[in-house]
């Protein structure tokens, strides 16, 4: 695998993980009343940094490839919701996550 592609994949991993973490903090900030502005701020920062990294990769790689790898956000969001928010994830949704995982791997290899 070429080094620039490996670098782009690493940046996209960080971007999609930060985006999912941002979503986690958004959700968490609205779970308890009143809204915790600190959690909302952390979510906004994580999501903002995620977007900047995504723009960086987008300027250096094909949109179809970049957007496909962005599917990692579904995987990360599901795992984080399950682990930190104790959300139940039914088997059919896990099957969907596994399907997305296979798709992202195939796109990453292309």
WOZICOR-V344354 format. One line per field, one symbol per residue. psi: psi as a letter, one per 30 degrees, with the letter a starting at -180 (. if undefined). burial: 1 if it has 9 or more other ideal C-beta (glycine too) atoms within 8 Angstrom, else 0. A space follows every 50 residues. Layout:
psi = ???
burial = ???
//
This chain:
psi = kkeeeeeeeeeeeeeeeeeeeeeeeeeeffekklkjfeeeeeeeeeeeee eeeeeeeefflkeeeeeeffffeeeeeeeeeeeffhkkjleeeeeeeeee eeeeeeeef.
burial = 00001101101111111111111111111000000100110111111111 10110111001000110111111111110111001000100011001001 1011001100
//
